């Protein structure tokens, strides 16, 4: 019996070595990278949790295109502005596939906007772009809704009466409410228990991403699915969001007016009706519920995180905060309704918002893609179905493009005369076929929320808290968000919170 076990162990080790050697031979034309080990791949070098400089250190050693391994899967990393731009634009079609990780395979059905591929993705991408325009994205209709929500956010800050306030919950509520307006046509009360459960579920899914348990789930899905742990709560949280969406879909079906669609759900249900009998149609209620899930997950985290960073940096750099307030006060006066076009009259404020997105990016990497055909890039053969990851941090902090890239400096977006200067190296929303669908909405939200708050309040540290205690390093995870903090929103003299 002992001999049988020994032979089995020797055979297992032999098979692992054989698979390892076959893996190396099959991918010998891929870009260089850390030596992959059986089972864990390159994680011995990168770790199970992404750090702020982990990818940049690899790029220094292996170049701007290199390979890391997650288990037995090769992942090609594109680093630096020029390489990332080439991958996203020159090879936009070739790298237009979407990787579906094991977590989402378990939780979803590879549908919707973000995770779909092929005909499903193309139809839904086109439909979503057209529908968002119909709903007023980039127009006065959407502006009024965002300005109204900015007003309620100011009111929430004002109720703290200048006392220490954690901005996370009111900011998240405001951004999530805008997704509700887009998806369902109305806002939920902040006291609504179902709405709060929805926000908590979205938050849990996002915090689970990039965690050690998430890494274990990706490496050993067959095992982790039957074990208890945070991954089980993350899976149930996903189902809670989908259930919330399906409930709202049923309500919309009861009240649907063909000639007067009011929101994304209305337009989608009408599209299902129009597409009946079309064998190529991918429009159905399951896809709609996953589209709504995508809108909440993608539309809440990045915008809410960016606004948190903006307020934290204003506390950390009071001189910049004063310049922003002075420009708003001088240009707009009070009272004055703000519109999105005002950003052109507020170059310094606009530069500050862009610099926040650059220096404190919410997503360190772009959502992983998959090559849909073989690609020869920089002399390396990237086979079809290879996972492609863009290192956005390396673009926004590229020392060849930005002077002192890790320093917060709004002058990066101003010319010598103080005029706002757009920069093609600014790619926090990605580029190409898979560019962020909600980029315009996110920019509008950040402008209105930030400008309204800076106009109404002076943001400062609570009494007894020193600048040395203020953490401006990110918490590492799927997104890079600030450590929990509190600030005091002191009303500006002569400024009404109703602005």
N, C-alpha and C positions, 0 to 999 in steps of 0.2 A: 504493500500500500504506500509506504514512504517513497519507494522508487517511482511509483506512478505520479505522486505529487511533484517530485523533483523533475521528472520528465515534462510534466505539464508546465511547470514554471519555466524550464529552459525553452520549451516550445513557444510560450507566450513572449518571452524576452526576444527570441529569434524573430518572431513575427513583427514585433514592435520595431526592431532594428531594420528589418526588411522594408516595412512600410515607410520608415523614416528615410531610408536611402532612396526609395522609389520617389518619395515626395521631393527630395532635393534634386533628383535627376529630372523629374517632370517640369520643375519650375526653375531650371538652371538659367533660363534667359530673362528671368525677372530681375528688376533692379536689386542691388545689394542690400544687405540689412543684417541685423543680429542673427546669429545661428539659432534656428528653431530646434527645440528639444521635443521629444515625443510627449504627447498629451497637452503640455502647457505652451508649446510654441515659443514665441519670443517674450512671454510674460516674465521670464526670469530677469529680463533687462528693463522692460517697461513698467512692471508692477501691475497689480490688479486694479489700481485706481489712477486715473490720469492726473498728473501734476502740471503746474503752470509751464514748466520748462522742459518737461520730459521729451516732447517731440522735437523741440529746437535743438536739444543736445544730440539727438540721433541724426538730425540733418547736418550738424557740424561734422559728424564723423562719416556719414554715408552719402551726403549730397542732397540736392533738392528733390530727388525722386528716389525713394528707397522702399524696402519691403519689411513689414513686421508680420508675425504669424500669430493668429489667435487660434489656439489648438492646432488643427491641421489645415486651417484656412489662411492663405496668403492675403495680406492687405497692403496695397500700394498706397503710400503716403505722398502727396504732392505738397511741397513746401516752398515758401517764398512767393512774392507777388508774381513774377514773370511765369513761373512754372504753374502756379494755381490758375492764373489767367488763361494760360495756354490750354490747361485741362478743361476749364469750365466753358471756354468760348470756342477755341479751335476744334476741340473734341467734344463739343456740347452734345451732339447726337450720339457719338460713340459711348459716352459716359452718362447717358440719360436713364439707364436702368436704376432701379432702387433695390438696395439690400433689405431683406426682411429678416430681422434677427429672431432668434428662437422665442424670446419673450412675446413679441407681437404675433408670431405664428400661433402661439398658444392662446393669446388674448383676442386676436382679431382674425380676419379672413383675407388679409392682403388686398383690401379694397380701399375706397375713399380717395383722398387726394395725395397724401404724403407717401404711403407705402405701396400704392398700386403700380403696375407696369403695363406696357403694351397698350392695347385698345382702351382698356379701362382708364388708364392714366390720361391718355390723349383726349378722350371724350370728356372726362371730368375736369381736366385742366382748362380746356376750351370753354366748357359750360361755366365754370367758376369765374373765369376772367370776365366773360360777358355779363354774368349775373351781378357781379360786384359793381360793374359800371352802371347797370340798371338801378341798383340800390343806392347809387349816389357816391360811390367811392371816388374821391378826388373832386367832388362837386359840393355845392352849397348844402344839399340835403344831409349828407354825412357830416359835414362840418358842424351843422347846427346840433346834431345829436352828440358829437364829441364835446362841443363847447358846453352843452347842457350837463354832461357827465362831469366835465372839469369843474363846473360850478358846484355840483354836489360834493366833489372831492374837497374843494376849498371850504365848503361849509363843515365838512367832517373835521378838517384840521382846525377850523375856527372854534369848534365846540371844546377843544382841549384847553382853550383859554391860556395859551402860552406855556402850559405844563408839559412835561416830557411825554412824548407820543411815539409809539412804534408805528412807522408808516407802512409796514408790510401789508397788514390786513386792508386798510382803506384803499391802498394802491391796487392790490389784487382784486378787490371787489369792483373798483372802477373799470379796470381793464376787462374783467370777466363780464361785467354788465354790457360792455360794448359788443362782446361776442354774442351775448344773448340777444341784443337788439338786432344784430346782423342775421343771426340764425332763426330767431323766433318772432322778431318784430316788437318785442316789449321787454322792459326791464323787470327784474325781480326785486322785491324788497330785501334789504340786507339782513332783515330778521327772518326771512323765509328759511325754514329748516332744511328743505330740500336743496335750495340754492347753496347754502353753506356746506351741505354734504357733498354737493357737486364740486365746489371749490377745493374742499379738503381732499377729495378723491383725485382730482387732477394734480394737486400739489404732491400727493404721495407717489403717484406714478412717476412724476418728474424727478423726485428725490431718490426714488429707487434706481432709476437709470444711472449707470456708472458706478453703482455701489459694489462692494465685494460679493454680495449675494447675487447681484445681477451677473457679474462675471462668472460665478459658479453655475448659474442657470444656463448661460450661453455655452459653457464647456461641457456640462453634464445634464442636459435637459431631461433625459429619460430618468435620471435619478432624482433630481431636484423636484420634479413634478409630484413625486410621492412623499416628499419630506416637508415638515412644517418649517415656517420661516417667513421673513418679510416678503419674499416673492409671492407667497400665497395671498397676502393682503394686497399686493400690487395688482395681481390678476383679478381679484374681486373688485378692486377700485376701478379697473378698466370696465368691468361689466356694469358697475354702478353708473358710470358716465353714459355707456351705451343704452342702458335701461332708461335713463333720464331723457335721452334723445328720442327713443322710441315712443315714450309717453307723449312728448311734445308733437311728434309726427302724427300720432293718432288724433290729438286735439286739432291739428291743422287740417286733417282729412275731413273732419266734421264740419269745419267752417270755411273750406276752400272756396274762394271766388275766382272763377276762371279769368275774368277781365281785370281783376285788381289784386294781383299778387303783391304781398307786402314785405316779404322777407325771403331769405335763402331757401327755407323749407317750402314755402309756397311755390317758388319758381321751380324747384326740383320736382315736386309732386306733379306740376303741370307738364314738366319734361317727360316724366314717366308716362303720362297719358298720351302725349304726342308721339312717343316712341313705341307704343303698342303695335305689334305686328312687324317691327323691324328686328330681324334676327341678329343684327350686329350691335344692337343696343345693350349697354351695360348699366342702364339706369334702373335701379330698384331700391326698395326701402332699406335693405341691409347696407347697400352702398351709401345711402343718404345718412344713416345713423353713424357710419364710420367717417363720413365727411364732417359731420358735426363734431365728432370726437377730435378729429384733426384740427378743426378750427379752434377748439378750446385749448388743446395741448400746445399747439404751435403759436396760437395768438395771445395766450395769457403769459406764459413764462418769460419769453424774451422781452416783451414790452414792459412788464411789471419789474423785471430785474433791471432793465436799463434805467427806468425811472428811479428805482431805489438808489442805484449808483449815482445818478445825477444829483439827487438830494444830499447824499452822503458827501460827495465831492464839493458841493456848495458849502457844506459845514466845514469841510477840511480846508477850503480855499476861500475864506470870507472876502478877500479882495476881488476875486473873480465874481463872486456873488453880487458884490456891490456894483460892479461894472454892468452886469446883466440887468439889475434892477434900474440903474440909472438910464440905460439905453431904452428899456421898456417905458419908463416914466417920461423921458424926453420925447420919444417918437410917438407913443400912443396917447399919452396924457391919461386923464381919468375923469369921469368914467368913459370907457370906450370898448365896444364889442370887438373882440379879436377875431380875425379871419386868417386862414392859412397863407394867404398872399402876403400878410404882414411880415412873414419871415424874411422877405426880400428887403424890407425896411429895417430889419433887426439883424444885421450881419454878425455882430458879436454874439448875440444870443444863439443864432443859428450855428455859429462855429463851436460854441460851448456844447450844444447838443450833439453835434457830429463828433467832437473830441471825446465825449463820454462814451459813445458807441465804439470809438476806436480803441481807446486806452483800457476801457473796462468792458470788453466784449462779453456778451452773455453766453455765446456758444464758442468754445475753443476750437471746435472742428465743424465742418459742414456735415449735414446729415449724410451718412455713407451712401455711395452710389455703387452701381455694378456695370461693368462694361458689357455692351450688347453685341460687340464684335471684337475681333483681334485688333490691337492697336500697336503700332511701332512708334514709341515716344522716347526721344533722347537716345535712340539706339537700342532700347530694351523692348522686348516683345511682351506686351500685356495681353494675355489670352482672354477670350470671351468669358464672361461670368466672373471675372476677377473683381474683388471688392476694391473700390477707390475711395479714399478719404482725403479731403482737402484740409490742410492745416491753416485755418483762418487766422489763428494767432500769429503765425509766421508772416502773414500778409499785413495785418494791422500793426505789427511790431517789426516790420522788415527794416533793418538799419540802413539798407540801401535807398529806401523811400522816405523814411521819417527821421528827422533829427532828434536825438534822445528819445527813442520810440516808447519807452516805458514811463516817460514823464507826462503829466497832464498839462497840456499846453494848447489852448484854443488858437494860438497863432498858426498852428498847422493848417488851418482852414481860412486864413486871412492873407490877402496880398499886402504889399508895402503901404497901400493907401487905406487899409482897413476894410476893404470890400471882401465879401464872402467868396471863397475860391473852392469850387467843387474839384475833387481829386479822384482820378480813376483808380488809384490804389485803395480807395475806401470801399471795401467789399464785405461789410458785416452781414449782408443779406444774400450773399452768393452772386452768381451770374449765370447766363446761359439758359437752357431749356428748363432747368429746375430752380430758377431763381425764386426766392420767397414770394409766394402769392400775396401775402399781406403786407409787403414792404410799404406801400403807400399809406395804408391805414395805420401802421405802426408809427411812421414818421408824423402823421397828423396827430395821433394821440400824444406822442412825446412832446410835440410843439405846444399843443393846447394845455396839457396838464402842467408841464414845466413852466410855461410862461404865466399861466394863471396863478400858480403857487408862488413864484418868485415876485410877482406883482403885488400879491396880497400880504406876504409874510417875509420876515427876516428869519432865516433858519440858523439856529445856533445850538451849541452843545448844552445839555442840561447842567444846572449849577453843580459844581463839585467834580465834574468830569473834565479831565484835561485832554489836550490834543494828543498827548502820548498814548492815551488809552483808546484812541480812535483807530480802529482797524480798517485799513483800506486794501488789505490783501483779500483775495477771493476765497470762498469755501469751494473746494474742489468737488466736482461731480459731473453729471451730464451737462449741466450749465454751471457757469462761474458766477455765483451770487454773493452779496456781501454777508458778513457775519451779522447776526441780529444787532440792531442799534436803535437808540431813541434820540429824538431831537426835539427841540422846542420851536414851534412855529409862532413867532411873536408878530402880532399884527403891525403892519406898517402905519405910521402916523398919517392920517388923512386918507387911508386906503380902506375901502369897504370890502368885506369878504365876498360881497355879491358880485365883485368884478370877476 
